């Protein structure tokens, strides 16, 4: 596998870029010296980037899903997931923290709850939502802290039809990164079975469509796990980047990307087309969920 070691003197320490909610633009790729890895940079298997301490930043497996899923399964999965319609107005990790402002209560007073104005959300475009199971920080009174997501309960047939796709991604993870997979599974097995996605290493699937994410760290993932990512569609732009390390990846349908999502990362803007990205993860704290 093609490999790159990132040198300590290459690290970016710009506080304006490495800040939660910061947005990266197309011009930042050249300005910051970010190298975006594409298939031409890979060997037959893929590409691996390691941090100065030699831990893994990301592993790109080129076309790994093509040996697991058929073209028909890819097409049907894309048609299902491109229907994602969740609102981005309260997702600062996607739209950027500065895009939000206090909402106005019915009495005309500003509240403590921040959301992006509808005009901003509409102008940016994009959608996101969660499938599977999730631990909620502030559940409604009488509601369990861990539960199926609204999209899962609202469209159970869609969730059921995606099981083959999710299991295929799990198979690639188990096959190519067995040590990391078993570390993740050790925690997953502590979670109640009814709060996992079958027998996979995941509790949750985060789906985004045409959503260039702001700089952030995934703080609700199990700390010892990778973000496992897959894309669907046809597009230009929108590569995921780790700005501190001045490197990113333009991964494509059929690829599987394993990334350290506990480091600052973001997406460059979408230039054209439609991109559906899928992030498979384990929600931390779900071993301690309330039981009905």
VMD Tcl script that draws the C-alpha trace (Angstrom):
set ca {
  {0.00 0.00 0.00}
  {1.32 3.46 -0.91}
  {2.37 5.18 2.29}
  {3.23 8.68 3.48}
  {4.80 9.68 6.78}
  {3.89 13.22 7.77}
  {6.82 15.18 9.19}
  {6.46 17.25 12.34}
  {7.74 20.37 10.56}
  {4.88 20.05 8.03}
  {2.18 20.47 10.67}
  {-0.10 23.50 10.44}
  {-0.62 25.35 13.72}
  {-2.74 28.27 12.51}
  {-5.32 28.89 15.30}
  {-7.78 30.50 12.89}
  {-7.91 27.29 10.82}
  {-7.67 24.76 13.64}
  {-10.76 26.04 15.39}
  {-14.12 24.35 15.73}
  {-16.55 25.88 13.25}
  {-13.94 27.33 10.88}
  {-14.75 26.92 7.19}
  {-12.29 25.88 4.49}
  {-12.66 27.18 0.95}
  {-11.38 25.95 -2.40}
  {-8.54 28.47 -2.33}
  {-7.34 27.08 1.01}
  {-6.14 23.88 -0.63}
  {-3.35 25.75 -2.41}
  {-2.87 28.48 0.20}
  {-2.29 25.98 3.01}
  {-0.38 23.49 0.89}
  {-2.91 20.71 1.38}
  {-2.20 17.59 -0.67}
  {-5.43 15.85 -1.69}
  {-4.90 12.15 -2.32}
  {-6.73 10.66 -5.32}
  {-6.64 7.26 -7.00}
  {-3.60 8.27 -9.05}
  {-1.62 8.50 -5.77}
  {-2.59 4.96 -4.73}
  {-1.16 1.58 -5.59}
  {-3.50 -1.35 -6.33}
  {-4.65 -1.50 -2.69}
  {-4.77 2.12 -1.61}
  {-2.96 4.70 0.48}
  {-2.04 5.13 4.13}
  {-1.00 8.35 5.89}
  {0.67 8.27 9.29}
  {1.25 11.03 11.82}
  {4.72 11.97 13.07}
  {4.23 9.57 16.02}
  {3.57 6.81 13.42}
  {-0.06 6.31 14.42}
  {-2.56 6.12 11.56}
  {-4.22 9.30 10.32}
  {-6.17 7.56 7.57}
  {-6.25 4.46 5.42}
  {-7.84 4.60 1.96}
  {-8.83 1.22 0.53}
  {-9.35 1.73 -3.18}
  {-12.41 -0.09 -4.52}
  {-12.60 -2.42 -1.52}
  {-16.41 -2.49 -1.54}
  {-16.52 -3.56 -5.19}
  {-15.56 -7.10 -4.12}
  {-18.35 -7.19 -1.54}
  {-21.34 -5.43 -3.10}
  {-22.79 -5.67 -6.60}
  {-23.38 -2.70 -8.88}
  {-27.12 -3.16 -8.33}
  {-26.64 -2.94 -4.55}
  {-24.59 0.25 -4.97}
  {-27.25 1.84 -7.15}
  {-30.11 0.93 -4.82}
  {-28.17 2.16 -1.77}
  {-27.51 5.48 -3.45}
  {-31.19 5.91 -4.33}
  {-32.18 5.19 -0.74}
  {-29.64 7.44 0.96}
  {-29.93 10.40 -1.39}
  {-33.40 10.90 0.12}
  {-31.78 12.17 3.34}
  {-33.58 15.38 4.30}
  {-32.46 16.30 7.80}
  {-32.04 20.00 8.57}
  {-28.55 21.48 9.02}
  {-29.64 24.53 11.01}
  {-28.39 23.19 14.34}
  {-25.29 21.34 13.06}
  {-22.34 23.70 13.76}
  {-19.87 20.96 12.80}
  {-21.30 21.18 9.28}
  {-22.39 24.74 8.69}
  {-19.83 26.51 10.89}
  {-20.31 27.95 14.36}
  {-20.49 31.57 13.12}
  {-23.50 30.73 10.96}
  {-25.71 30.25 14.04}
  {-27.45 32.91 16.10}
  {-29.96 32.94 18.97}
  {-33.51 32.02 18.06}
  {-36.38 34.31 18.99}
  {-39.00 33.06 21.45}
  {-42.73 33.62 20.92}
  {-42.56 36.58 23.31}
  {-39.98 38.24 21.06}
  {-37.02 37.70 23.40}
  {-33.79 36.04 22.21}
  {-33.40 32.51 23.58}
  {-30.27 30.59 24.59}
  {-30.78 28.16 21.68}
  {-28.72 28.93 18.56}
  {-29.65 27.95 15.03}
  {-28.69 29.12 11.56}
  {-31.36 31.30 9.93}
  {-33.46 29.51 7.30}
  {-32.12 31.77 4.53}
  {-28.54 30.72 5.38}
  {-29.44 27.01 5.45}
  {-31.27 27.26 2.12}
  {-28.39 29.14 0.51}
  {-25.83 26.57 1.64}
  {-27.93 23.56 0.68}
  {-27.17 20.08 1.90}
  {-28.82 17.69 4.31}
  {-27.85 15.20 6.99}
  {-29.46 12.66 9.30}
  {-28.74 9.59 11.43}
  {-29.71 5.95 10.99}
  {-29.43 3.26 13.62}
  {-29.21 4.10 17.30}
  {-28.02 7.09 19.28}
  {-27.44 8.34 22.81}
  {-29.08 11.72 23.29}
  {-27.63 14.31 25.66}
  {-30.97 15.85 26.64}
  {-33.81 13.41 25.93}
  {-37.38 14.60 26.30}
  {-39.09 13.81 29.61}
  {-40.11 10.15 29.74}
  {-37.92 9.25 26.75}
  {-34.97 6.88 27.09}
  {-31.53 8.41 26.63}
  {-30.66 5.81 23.96}
  {-33.08 4.97 21.18}
  {-33.47 4.38 17.46}
  {-33.09 7.62 15.52}
  {-36.15 9.37 14.10}
  {-35.15 8.45 10.52}
  {-34.88 4.78 11.55}
  {-38.30 4.65 13.16}
  {-39.87 6.83 10.48}
  {-38.65 4.68 7.58}
  {-38.10 1.14 8.88}
  {-38.21 -0.34 5.37}
  {-35.35 1.92 4.25}
  {-33.32 0.94 7.31}
  {-33.98 -2.74 6.62}
  {-33.01 -2.44 2.97}
  {-29.64 -0.96 3.96}
  {-28.53 -3.88 6.12}
  {-26.63 -5.58 3.28}
  {-24.72 -2.36 2.56}
  {-23.85 -1.82 6.22}
  {-22.73 -5.45 6.63}
  {-20.58 -5.11 3.50}
  {-18.74 -2.13 4.98}
  {-18.35 -4.03 8.24}
  {-16.83 -6.96 6.34}
  {-14.22 -4.71 4.72}
  {-13.31 -3.24 8.11}
  {-13.01 -6.69 9.70}
  {-10.88 -8.00 6.82}
  {-8.43 -5.14 6.25}
  {-7.98 -3.67 9.77}
  {-8.59 -6.67 12.04}
  {-6.74 -5.29 15.08}
  {-8.62 -1.98 15.07}
  {-11.85 -3.82 14.31}
  {-11.49 -6.12 17.33}
  {-10.69 -3.13 19.58}
  {-13.93 -1.49 18.44}
  {-15.91 -4.72 18.77}
  {-14.71 -5.16 22.36}
  {-16.63 -1.99 23.23}
  {-19.58 -2.73 20.94}
  {-20.18 -6.03 22.76}
  {-20.75 -4.06 25.97}
  {-23.70 -2.25 24.37}
  {-27.20 -3.77 24.63}
  {-27.81 -5.82 21.46}
  {-30.99 -3.92 20.65}
  {-28.92 -0.72 20.36}
  {-26.44 -1.99 17.76}
  {-26.72 -2.30 14.00}
  {-27.01 -6.07 13.88}
  {-23.73 -7.93 14.46}
  {-21.62 -5.13 12.99}
  {-19.07 -2.88 14.68}
  {-21.45 0.10 14.44}
  {-24.32 1.66 16.33}
  {-24.96 4.56 13.99}
  {-24.73 5.67 10.37}
  {-24.38 9.40 9.74}
  {-25.49 10.35 6.21}
  {-24.67 13.71 4.61}
  {-25.64 14.99 1.18}
  {-23.78 17.91 -0.43}
  {-22.64 19.13 2.99}
  {-19.16 20.68 3.23}
  {-18.40 20.29 6.92}
  {-16.68 22.94 9.01}
  {-13.53 22.14 11.00}
  {-14.39 19.87 13.92}
  {-13.51 16.75 15.88}
  {-16.04 13.95 16.24}
  {-16.56 14.12 19.99}
  {-19.37 11.59 20.33}
  {-17.51 8.63 18.80}
  {-15.90 5.93 20.91}
  {-12.39 7.25 21.52}
  {-10.55 4.13 20.33}
  {-12.49 3.79 17.08}
  {-12.01 5.02 13.52}
  {-14.51 6.91 11.45}
  {-15.41 4.47 8.66}
  {-16.47 6.39 5.54}
  {-18.02 5.58 2.17}
  {-19.29 7.85 -0.62}
  {-22.02 7.53 -3.26}
  {-22.90 9.69 -6.26}
  {-20.99 11.66 -8.88}
  {-19.38 15.01 -8.06}
  {-16.36 17.31 -8.06}
  {-14.77 18.84 -4.96}
  {-15.82 18.19 -1.35}
  {-12.67 16.24 -0.40}
  {-12.20 15.51 3.29}
  {-9.06 17.15 4.72}
  {-7.08 17.11 7.95}
  {-5.78 20.70 7.88}
  {-3.24 20.30 10.69}
  {-1.49 17.61 8.64}
  {-1.98 19.42 5.29}
  {-3.47 16.33 3.67}
  {-6.86 15.21 2.43}
  {-8.59 12.48 0.43}
  {-10.95 12.54 -2.54}
  {-12.39 9.06 -1.99}
  {-14.87 7.65 -4.48}
  {-17.79 5.18 -4.68}
  {-16.44 1.70 -3.95}
  {-13.64 3.02 -1.73}
  {-13.62 2.69 2.06}
  {-11.83 5.35 4.11}
  {-10.79 4.78 7.73}
  {-9.90 8.09 9.36}
  {-8.89 9.47 12.73}
  {-11.95 11.65 13.24}
  {-10.70 12.69 16.67}
  {-8.27 15.01 14.88}
  {-9.48 18.29 13.35}
  {-10.99 17.58 9.93}
  {-13.27 19.30 7.44}
  {-14.51 19.16 3.85}
  {-13.70 21.45 0.97}
  {-16.70 22.94 -0.87}
  {-18.70 20.90 -3.36}
  {-18.06 22.21 -6.87}
  {-20.67 20.27 -8.83}
  {-22.79 17.12 -8.83}
  {-24.23 15.24 -5.88}
  {-22.18 13.59 -3.12}
  {-23.66 11.36 -0.43}
  {-21.20 10.49 2.32}
  {-21.75 7.80 4.93}
  {-19.92 7.78 8.26}
  {-20.23 4.56 10.25}
  {-19.39 4.89 13.94}
  {-19.97 3.79 17.53}
  {-21.69 6.32 19.77}
  {-19.73 6.52 23.01}
  {-21.51 5.95 26.32}
  {-24.06 3.52 24.93}
  {-22.88 0.73 27.23}
  {-24.51 2.71 30.05}
  {-27.84 3.35 28.34}
  {-31.07 3.18 30.33}
  {-33.05 0.01 29.70}
  {-36.82 0.00 29.24}
}
mol new
graphics top color blue
foreach p $ca { graphics top sphere $p radius 0.5 }
foreach p [lrange $ca 0 end-1] q [lrange $ca 1 end] { graphics top cylinder $p $q radius 0.2 }
display resetview
